Structures are given as C-alpha cells and as structure tokens.
Amino acid sequence: MAAKTAAVFTARRIGERRTMNGLYRPRRDRVIAGVCAGLARRFGMTPWTVRILFLLSCLLPGPQFVVYLVLWVMMPNEDRHMAGAR
C-alpha cells in the first residue's frame, strides 16, 4: 500500500513539474502581455529581472520587439496551457 501511495505521489509530482516547466503566459504578473513573466517562470527567474534584461537588450541592434510580438502570439495563455496538460 505504501509503494502504491508513493507511486501516485511521484506521478503527481512529475505532472506538476511538467506543467510548471511549460512555456506559457501566466494570468498573474503581467505588465503588457505576460511574455516576460512566462519566460521568467520557465527559467526560474523573477519577472522583473527578465523585463530589465529585455529593456537592456533593446539598447542593442536587433529585432527584440519583433521577437516579443512573435512570442506574444505563439505562447499559449495559462488557461489554454493548463487545459492541454490535463
């Protein structure tokens, strides 16, 4: 019985970890679209750290705003992500 309980607990933890590691835009911690908050959650950083890094990267030449817009369109919302994880 204890082995079965441990197996269920382990499977539940693996499922939680899988959904926590997904790349999605959370409903909370949004400023504009939730892209920076989603990237921060995925890579274990604070949302403000990612936002500051994004703003600093805008000082460099490159398509940062285009990448942000593409991520906004491509990253699923938290509701859709959690519905697909079930």
Backbone as a ProteinNet text record, in pm:
[ID]
protein_1_A
[PRIMARY]
MAAKTAAVFTARRIGERRTMNGLYRPRRDRVIAGVCAGLARRFGMTPWTVRILFLLSCLLPGPQFVVYLVLWVMMPNEDRHMAGAR
[TERTIARY]
81.6	0	86.1	194.8	282.7	351.3	386.1	450.8	354.9	228.5	128.5	108.4	102.8	87	207.1	327.2	448.7	449.5	402.4	399.6	301.5	186.2	87.6	142.8	206.4	265.4	374	460	567.1	509.4	408.1	345.5	281.9	222.4	161.2	267.6	381.4	490.4	548.7	562.4	613.9	517.1	387.1	286.9	290.8	309.8	320.5	443.9	555.2	678.7	666.2	596	578.1	497.5	391.4	312.3	383.1	464.4	535.8	645.5	702.7	812.8	765.9	639.3	590.3	608.1	614	628.4	490.4	437.3	305.7	301.6	200.1	183.4	89.7	140.3	54.8	-46.5	-155	-257.3	-211	-130.8	-78.8	59.6	106.5	240.1	253.6	143.6	150.5	169.3	246.3	253	191.7	238	178.9	106.6	181.3	119.5	153.1	246.6	285.1	400.4	462.2	572.5	692.2	730.5	846.7	817.6	694.5	657.5	660.7	616.2	620.4	763	848.4	989.2	1055.7	1023.1	1080.8	1037.1	910.4	860.4	924.7	943.6	1002.5	1147.4	1223.9	1366.2	1400.8	1301.3	1325.9	1383.2	1339.2	1385.3	1265.5	1292.9	1181.9	1139.1	1011.1	964.7	1036	1067	1132.8	1273.8	1341.3	1475.4	1468	1371.2	1356.1	1315.3	1229.4	1188.1	1305.9	1389.4	1507.3	1604.5	1624	1711.8	1656.9	1525	1465.1	1487.8	1465.3	1485.5	1631	1723.7	1865.6	1900.9	1836.9	1866.2	1815.7	1718	1667.2	1770.9	1872	1979.9	2071.6	2068.5	2149.1	2069.8	2138.8	2065	2008.6	1890.8	1829.8	1678.8	1613.5	1466.6	1398.4	1434.2	1379.4	1227.6	1176.4	1032.2	956.9	1016.1	953.1	948.1	1057.6	1061	955.7	942.7	841.1	701.5	674	542.3	515.5	617.4	601.5	575	648.2	623.3	484.2	437.2	303.6	198.3	218.6	122.6	138.3	263	289.5	272.6	302.5	292.4	146	105	-35.1	-62.6	-186.2	-230.9	-231	-224	-219.6	-341.8	-458.4	-580.5	-573.3	-528.5	-515.9	-406.9	-297.7	-187.6	-231.7	-300.8	-346.4	-454.1	-537.5	-639.2	-574.4	-467	-396.6	-313.4	-276.3	-194	-276.2	-408.5	-495	-512
-119.1	0	125.7	123.3	240.5	263.8	155	169	231.5	192.3	247.6	397.2	433.9	574.5	655.1	599.7	668.6	684.2	583.2	590.4	697.4	706.9	808.7	947.5	962.5	1090.8	1130.4	1035	1063.8	1102	1031.6	1063.9	1202.3	1235.9	1367	1475.8	1451.6	1549	1566.8	1458.4	1467.9	1547.8	1525.7	1601.8	1749.1	1780.7	1920.8	1984.2	1913.2	1966.7	1989.7	1899.9	1914.9	2040.2	2065.1	2183.5	2309.6	2301.4	2418.8	2459.1	2362.2	2391.6	2435.2	2431.4	2470.6	2619.6	2655.7	2795	2849.1	2933	2991	3128.6	3206.6	3340.5	3332.8	3356.1	3345.2	3458.4	3434.5	3537	3643.4	3603.6	3698	3744.6	3850.8	3906.7	3964.1	3994.3	4054.6	4205.1	4260.1	4405.1	4443.2	4380.8	4405.8	4279.8	4177.5	4056	3931.4	3940.2	3825.2	3746.2	3796.1	3723.5	3715.5	3826.7	3826	3743.6	3751	3671.4	3522.5	3485.6	3345.3	3294.4	3376	3337.1	3325.9	3419	3415	3289.8	3254.9	3135.6	3010.4	3007.1	2889.7	2867.4	2978	2965.6	2994.6	3005.4	3019.1	3153.8	3259.5	3394.3	3477.4	3596.6	3685.2	3758.9	3792.8	3863.3	3996.8	4068.5	4198.1	4183.5	4074.5	4050.6	4034.5	3957.6	3935.3	4064.9	4142.8	4270.3	4365.9	4371.8	4459.2	4410	4278	4223.4	4254.8	4246.9	4279.6	4426.8	4514.1	4657.5	4688.5	4623.6	4643.6	4589.4	4479.7	4423.3	4514.9	4599.6	4694	4800.2	4815.7	4908.9	4855.1	4724.5	4660.6	4654.9	4654	4641.3	4499.6	4491.4	4360.9	4367.8	4256.2	4253.3	4215.9	4280.7	4242.9	4259.7	4368.9	4390.7	4290.8	4254.1	4154.4	4019.6	3983.4	3857.8	3861.2	3974.3	3987.8	3967.2	4030.2	4015.2	3872	3806.8	3667	3578.3	3600.5	3522.3	3549.5	3672.1	3706.8	3624.6	3610.5	3535.8	3384.8	3337.8	3193.4	3128.1	3201.5	3142.7	3130.4	3011.3	2996.6	3069.2	3106.9	3164.8	3055.3	3092.2	2993.2	2903.5	2956.6	2877.8	2766.7	2800.9	2700.2	2598.8	2645.7	2555.7	2453.3	2498.1	2406.1	2311.3	2357.3	2269.7	2160.4	2193.3	2093.8	1997.5	2034.8	1948.7	1841.2	1854.8	1756	1633.1
0	0	0	76	81.9	-52.1	-122	-252.5	-353.6	-345.6	-437	-410	-283.5	-246.6	-293.5	-275.9	-320.4	-471.6	-544	-690.2	-737	-672.1	-708.7	-678.6	-562.5	-525.3	-624.3	-663.6	-758.8	-894.5	-940.9	-1069	-1063.9	-951.6	-937.2	-940.5	-875	-874	-1014.3	-1089.1	-1225.4	-1310.9	-1294.1	-1368.3	-1334.2	-1205.4	-1164.8	-1225.8	-1224.4	-1278.3	-1428	-1498	-1641.5	-1672.5	-1596.4	-1623.4	-1576.4	-1473.6	-1425.5	-1523.2	-1594.5	-1685.1	-1823.1	-1848.3	-1978.6	-2003.2	-2128	-2165.3	-2198.4	-2109.9	-2129.3	-2063.4	-2098.8	-2042.6	-1923.1	-1803.2	-1684.2	-1676.3	-1605.5	-1587.9	-1489.5	-1391.2	-1292.2	-1334	-1276.9	-1303.2	-1443.3	-1510.6	-1643.2	-1631.3	-1723	-1736.7	-1870.7	-1977.9	-2110	-2157	-2191.4	-2244.6	-2163.6	-2071.2	-1991.2	-2049	-2154.8	-2218.3	-2123.8	-2066.3	-1975	-1849.9	-1799.2	-1682.6	-1715.5	-1835.3	-1876.7	-1893.3	-1952.9	-1966.9	-1830.5	-1740.2	-1606.1	-1531.7	-1540.5	-1472.4	-1529.9	-1661	-1726.3	-1684.6	-1670.6	-1641.9	-1496.9	-1408.5	-1266.4	-1225.1	-1290.1	-1258.2	-1213.9	-1163.4	-1130.4	-1256.8	-1267.4	-1386.9	-1408.2	-1301.5	-1317.8	-1371.3	-1337.2	-1392.7	-1543.8	-1590.6	-1734.8	-1804.1	-1740.3	-1800	-1814	-1711.3	-1717.4	-1824	-1831.3	-1935.9	-2074.9	-2090.7	-2219.8	-2254.2	-2157	-2183.2	-2215	-2145	-2175.7	-2313.7	-2352.9	-2485	-2596.3	-2564.7	-2665.1	-2701.1	-2618.2	-2649.8	-2759.2	-2777.5	-2881.5	-3011.4	-3123.6	-3250.4	-3265	-3318.3	-3340.1	-3334.7	-3361.1	-3371.2	-3238.7	-3128.3	-2998.3	-2992.1	-3046.6	-3040.8	-3128	-3238.4	-3326.1	-3254.3	-3187.2	-3111.2	-3000.8	-2932.2	-2827.7	-2885.4	-2999.3	-3061.4	-3106.2	-3160.6	-3202.6	-3081.3	-2971.9	-2851	-2795.1	-2803.8	-2758.1	-2833.1	-2962.6	-3044.4	-3025.6	-3014.8	-3012.6	-2875	-2767.5	-2633.4	-2593.2	-2549.5	-2509.4	-2377.5	-2359.7	-2234.8	-2128	-2002.2	-1894.3	-1895.3	-1925.6	-1927.5	-2032.4	-2152.9	-2259.5	-2227.3	-2165.8	-2132.9	-2028.8	-1925.6	-1820.3	-1872.4	-1963.5	-2021.1	-2105.7	-2175.4	-2256.8	-2174.9	-2050.9	-1966.2	-1899.2	-1898.8	-1830.7	-1907.7
[MASK]
++++++++++++++++++++++++++++++++++++++++++++++++++++++++++++++++++++++++++++++++++++++

